[in-house]
């Protein structure tokens, strides 16, 4: 392995390795290991070290619980609280040039995942090499370790980890050839929800300049009180006693977390994401979309969108979903819509009937197909539209997309489901080991080339337009221009407008 030259950071010297035209640094600590009495506290600055720290391997992931996706993709084995707060950098040679910086925040429902999501093809090599940019990924605390809700004691610790990682990047990335004044954050799913949160909170102001959100789920207004209370009860620890909780083994906490978390289709008392960011009035002062409407993040250029069939990731593999009848469809919609405490949505049979009629067409005749599209819009598309609606009056660099490439798995049964776009963005199609899910071949490679170029163009100048795609105008409520990304790229006005209007009167209006 050929080593890089020694790089100075504010905390000490590091040395990575070279891979052709890239210099790669993995497992760089950006905060003190969150162990002992630091387990549930905000991240602390790392202590400077002597000598040269070799950073050639990914750091361990933060401790994390079970997810149903393990059935399809496998489990992350390398987990450890010690040294989990690390980041990874890919940068082209030479390093005397200031390049745009792209910082990726991983998804995983805030309970699993990491900065080296091999499942999803997250590797910065191709994006960095082809775009002449610096790519950064990082880990942050997850589940109960990152998102207990204890006001004035411990809340939103995982978000504070993200802020700490971005501060490290802002302070050090120039030494890696990056431009600290041109930083784009991007993420998928919980990572996209994190991006949305960071755009809207004062603590992150000035740490980045552009934001890309891929499939950001709706931000639930209810704090995670139930899951926090359940965790203490399951562990037999007095509520709020973090000293005792900090003395327990991480595996014991994860075991308890797994017990109280279950798929919402099984345990309807559970929250959609049991551990997630909560509006606490301090770190997250108010709902991110409400904050954006008031002008928070107005200096940030935004690119946001979702996949056409997001929810099929969770319904396609299960026969009981595929056999849903009309009565089951109505019942599941009533239950689904009632789970969010946004104060405006009234889940009743009449509204469910209107939804079903609006979404029924020749391509969606089965109850499950209707359900998948309604829930995709409810959870992902309508929240993305709300971001566009509230942000574009403050910043014309606001762009909307809809990803339509279909997974080949289950004979196409997954459709264009959640997560399927990720390796196209990173240029890792055919390199993930799970091509059966994402697809491969010339059409996939062309789509990836176009998406990479589009994301890179946005990172360079806040505008996604480039020579590989049709003209893409910014979003406004007159035309609602959206770029369809699939085997072909097509700019359309107000896709699925009839359905959007139905949600417009009742859902996430600020």
Protein Blocks (a to p, Z undefined) as FASTA:
>chain_A
ZZddddddfkbccddddehjbccdehiafbdcdehjllmgccddddddehjdddfbccdd
ddddddfklmmnopcfbgcfehpaccdddddddfkbccdddddddehehpgccfklfkno
pafklmmmmnopacddddddehjllmcccehkagcklmmmmmmmmmmmmmmmmmnopafk
lccdddehjlmmmmmmmmmpmklgokacbdcdehiacddfbdckklmmmmmmmnopaehi
amlmmmpcfklmmmmmmmmpccfklmmmbcfblbacddehlmmmbafklmmmnogaklpc
cdddddfklmmmmmmmpmklmmpcfklmmmmmmmmmmmpcghlaccdfklmmmmmmmmgc
fklmbfklmmmmmmmmmmmmmmmmmmmmmmmmmombbcddddfbdcfehnhmnmpaehkl
mmmmnopghilopmmmnogcjklmmmmmmmmmmmmmmmmnopabdfkbccdddddfklop
acdddfbccddehihklmmmmmmmmgopZZ
